Amino acid sequence: SRAYSLVDSSQVSTFLISILLIVYGSFRSLNMDFENQDKEKDNSSAAGSFNGNSTNNSIQTIDSTQALFLPIGASVSLLVMFFFFDSVQVVFTICTAVLATIAFAFLLLPMCQYLTRPCSPQNKISFGCCGRFTAAELLSFSLSVMLVLIWVLTGHWLLMDALAMGLCVAMIAFVRLPSLKVSCLLLSGLLIYDVFWVFFSAYIFNSNVMVKVATQPADNPLDVLSRKLHLGPNVGRDVPRLSLPGKLVFPSSTGSHFSMLGIGDIVMPGLLLCFVLRYDNYKKQANGDSCGAPGPGNISGRMQKVSYFHCTLIGYFVGLLTATVASRIHRAAQPALLYLVPFTLLPLLTMAYLKGDLRRMWSEPFHSKSSSSRFLEV
C-alpha cells in the first residue's frame, strides 16, 4: 500500500505508454525484418541467386565500438546544450521538429495504409528528385506536418508527447542491437552516464545538468523569426516557448506536477526488448514447435516455454515502478536506467544461462536464417 500511494495517475500513464511504445516499436521492427526477407526472396527468384546477409539500408546496427562511445557522445551533447543552449536552441528546435515530423509520419503510416487501401492503389507517385511515395505515405507525412505546426503554435504537452512517441517507435524500429554482448556494453555505459549526470554533475557544475537540460524550454522559432525580420510587436510574439519532445510528460490528477520520463529511458531498454523479440522469433523458426534442449540446470519444459521477450518486458515494468517509487520517496529526480538496466539485463542473462542460449546470444545469435514460420505468439 505504501508503494501504491507513491504512484499516481501520471505515473500509471507513463508506465502504460512506455510499455506500449516498446511493444509496438519491437513488432514494427520484426515486421520490417519479415518484409525485407520477402523482398530478398523476390529478388533471389528474379536474379536466380540469394544473399542471406543483405539488409535494409535504412536500418542501423550498433557495433561494439559505437556502443562504447555512445555515452561519451551523449555526454558531449549534454554539455553543449548546458553551456550553449541560448546559442543553439533555435537550430536544435528546428532539427528536432524535422526529425519528429518524419518519426511521427512513420508512426501514422500503418493507419494511413489501412485507410487508403480501399480507395487508392499502392502505386507510388513520383515527385522528381524528392523520390516516389505512396498515397498512404503522403497522407501520413501531411498529418505529421500539421501536428508539428499546431505544436509550434500552441506548445501543448499532449502534442509534444505525440511527437516523442513517434521518435521512440522510429528509433526502436530502425536501430538494431546485434548481440547480447553489444547490448550489455551499451546499457552498462548508459547506466554510468545516467547516474553521473543526475547524481554527481551538481558537484562539478553547481547544477543538475541532466535535469536542467531536460526541463529547459526553448524559444519558439516563430518568435525568433518575427524579431529578426522586425515584423511588429503583434506578429509571432504571442506563441509560447517550446518544451522539446525529448521526454514524455503527463500531468497528475490534481495538476500540481508532471510526471516526466526521458525517451532514452524508453528507447535504450526498448532496443534490448527488440533484440530478444527477434531472437525469440529466430529460435522459433529454427526449432519449429520444439522447446529446445534443456539447459545446464535441467530446467522444466514450462521454463523453456517462457519467452525472453516476456521476461525482459516484466523486468522493464518492475524497474520503472522501482524508479518511480524511489523518486517519490527521495523527492528528487532519479536516473531511470539505474533501475531499468539491472531489472532487464539480469533476468535475461539468468534465463539465457538456464536455457543454454547464453553463449549463442552473447556473440552471434543470428548466424543463419530460416523462413519456416512468420508468426510469433506473444
N, C-alpha and C positions, 0 to 999 in steps of 0.2 A: 504493500500500500504506500510505503514511503517513496518507492521508485515511481509508482503511478502518479503520485501527487506532484512529482517533479517533471512530468511530461504533460504539456497542454496541447491544445488543438493545433497550434502552429508546428510543434514538433511531429505530431502524428501526420500532418500533411507532408512534411519534409520526408518522413520515413516512406510513406506510400509513393510519392512522386519519384524519389530517388530509386527505389526498387523497381518501379515500372519502367523508368528510363533505362536502367541497366538491362532488364529482361528484354525490352523492346529493341534496344541497340544491339544486344547479343544475337537476337534472332534475325534482325536485319542483316547483320554480318554473315550469319550462317546462310541466309537466303542468297546473298551475293556470291558466296562460295558455290552454291548449287547452280546459279546462273552462269558463273564462269566455267564450271565443269560442263554444262550443256553447250556453251559456245565452243569449248575445246573439242567436244565430241563432234559438233557440226563441222568445225574447221578440219578435224582429222579425217572425217568422211569425205570432205571435198578435196583435200590435198593428198589423202592416202597415207598420211603419217600423223603421229601423235607425240606431242612433247608434254609429258606429265608435269614438268616443272614450270610451265608457263602460268603466269598470274596476271591479274588485272593491274595495269599501270597506275591506277588511282589509289591502290592500297599501299600503305606504308608499313613496312615491317621493321620493328625496332631491334637492333642487334645489341650485343653486349657493350660495345663502346658507347653507343648512343644512350644506353640505359645508365651507364656510369656518369656521363657528362650532362645528362638532362637536369639533375638537381643543381649543378653548377650554373648552367644556363638560366634556369629558373631564378636562382639567387641573384644573378647579374640583372635580369629583367626587373626583379623586385626592387633592387637598389636604384635602378634608373627611374622607375616610377616613384620611388620615395623621394629622391633628391630633385628630380627634374620634372615633376608632374605638371607644373604650371606651363612648362615649355612644350611638352609633348602631348598634353591632354587632348587637344583637338585632333591631331593626327591619329592618336591612339583610338579616339572615339569613332572616327570615320572608318579606320581599318576594322575595328570591332563590329561596326554596323554592317560593313560589307560581308565579313565572314558570317555574321549572324543571319544575314539575308540568304546566303547560299545554304547554310546549315538548316534553316527553318524550311526552305523550299524542299530540301531532301526529306525533312520530317513529314511534310504535307504530301509528298509525291504519291505514296500508296493510295491515299484518299482520293486524290485527283485522278489517278488511273482508274479507280473504281467508278468515279462519277462520269468520266468521259468515255468509258468503254462502250456503252450502248449507242452513243450518238456520234462518235468520232473514230475514224480508223487510226491505227497505230503508226501510220506512215509519218516520217519525220519531215518537218518543214525547214527548208534551207534559209539561213539568214546571212549568206555570204561568208565573210571571213569570221563571223561570230560562231559558226557551226550549224549543226542540224539538230532540231528539237521536236519532240512530240507535243501534241496538244496538252497532254497532262503535265509535261514539264513546263510549258509556257504558263499554264494556269497556276501551278504551284509557285512558280517564281513571281508571278504577278501578285498573288495573295501575300507572299512573303514581303515584297517591296511595300505593299500597302500597310502591312502590320508595322514594319520598321518606321515608315513615315509617321504613322499615328503615335508610335512610341516616342519619336523625336519631338513631336508636337506636345504630347501630354506628359511623358516621363512616368507613366503609370507602372507600378511594380508588377502587375499581372502580365503586361506586355513584355517587360524585361524578363520575367520568368519564362515566358513562352520562347523567347529568343535563346535563353540559356538552355532550355530543354533541347532545342534544335542543335545547339553546339555539342551538348553531351551525346546525343544519339549519333551525330555525324562522326565525332571523334572515336566513339566505341566501334562504329561500323567500319571505318576506314583505316584504323590503326591496328596492327597485329602484334601480339607477343608470340614469338616462335617456339618458346620452350619455357619450362619451369625455372631454369637457371636464369634466363633473362628477366622473368617475372620477379624472382627474388631479388636480383640486383636492383631493378627499377624501384620496386616498392620499398626496399630497405633504405635506399638512398633518399627517396622522397619522405620517408618517415623521419630520417635525421634532419632533412631540410625543413619539414613542417615543425618539428619540435624546437629547432634552433630559432627560427624566425618568430615563433609565437612566445616561447618562454624566455629566451636569452637575448633577443635583439634589443630589448629595453635597456639592458645593462651597458650596451655599446653605443646605441644611437639615442638614448634617452627617450625612446618612444617605441611602442609595439609596432614594428614595421609592417608585419602581415595585416594586422587589424586596420591600421591607418590606410594602407593602400586599398584594402578590400572595401572599406566604407566611405572613401573619399569620393564625392560626386565630381563630375567633370562639367565644364562649361558646354552649353548647348551650341552645336555648330551654327545654327541659325542666328543665335545671338551674336556670336563672334563675327559671322558674315555681315550682319547688319551694321555692326560697329566699324568694321573695316571699310565698308562701302559708304558709310555715313548716310544710311537710308532714313534716318529720322528716329526720334525717341519712341515712336509707337509701332515701328516695324521690326518684328522679330525680338522685341525686348521683353515680352510677357511669357516667353517659353521657359519652362523650368530647367534647372540643371539636371543632368542625367546621371543616374546610378548605372554603371556599366554592367552588361549581362555576363559577369564572371562568377555569378553566385545565384542561388535560389533563395528567395526571401518569402516568408509567409507571416502575416500579422496574427497575433494572438486573439483569442475571442474577446478580450477586453480592449484590444487596440493599444495597449500600453507599450508593447515592444514587438519586434520582429524576430522570428527565428531565421538564422542565416546558415547556409551550407555552401561552401565553395564548389564549383563544378569539378575542380581537381579531385575532391573527395568523392565524387561520383564516377568520374572518368577513369581514374587510375585503378581502383578496385574493379570497375566495370571491364577494363581490359583483361584483368585476370579471369573474371567470370566468362568473358567471351572466349578466352583461351580454353578453359575447362569444358565449355559447351561444345566447342569444336572437337576437343579430344573425346568427349563422350560420344559424339556422333561418329568420329573416326573409328573408335573402338567398336561401336555397334555395327558399323559397316564391315569391319574386319572380321568380327566374330559371329555375325548374324544374330540369332536369338540366344546363343550360348552365353553363359555367365562368366566364362573365362576360368583359368586355373586359379585355385585358391592361393593366397599369399603366404608369406612365411609364418604367419601366426595361425594358419588353418582356420581362418575366419569362416563364418557360416555363409550359406548361399544368400540369405537375406541381406547381409552386409555387402555382398558382391553386387546386389541389385541397386544399392543406393548410389545415385549418380554424383559425380564430383560437382556438378553444377548446383544441385540442391544443397549439398554440404557447404559449399562456399557461399551461396546466397544466404543461408541461415546464419553463417558466421558474420556476413556483412550486416545483417539486421541486428544481431546481438552487439556487434561493435559500435554501430551507430547509436543504439539505445544506451550503451555504456558511456559513450562520448557525451550524449545529451544530459544524462543524469550527472555526470562529472561537472559539466559546465554550470548546471543549476546549483549543485552543492557548493562549488568554489566561487560561483558568481563571477566568472571570468571566462574569456574565450579559451577554448581547448583545441589543440591540434588533433583534428579528427583522425588523421592517419595513424596517430599513436595507438588508437584503439582498433581502427579498421584493419590495419595490416596484420597484427598478430591474430585477430579473430578470423581472418580469411586464410592466411598462409599456413598457420599451424595446423588447423583441422585438415586442410588439403594435403599437406605433407604427410600427416599421420595416416590419412586414408590411403594415399598413394603407396605408402610403405606396406600397409596391411594388405592391400590388394596385389602387391608385387609389380606395380606400374611405375615406381619412383624413378628407377634408372632410365626407363624409356622416356618418361615425361621430362626428365631433367635435361636431356641433351637433344635428341632428335625424335620427337613424338610422332611426327607425320612423315615418316620416311617412305611410305607408299600410300597409294590411293586405291580405294575400292568404290565401286558405284552400285553395289548390290542393294542399297537402301537409300531413300531420300528423306526418310521421316525419322524424327527423334521424339520419343514420348517424354514429356516433361510435366 
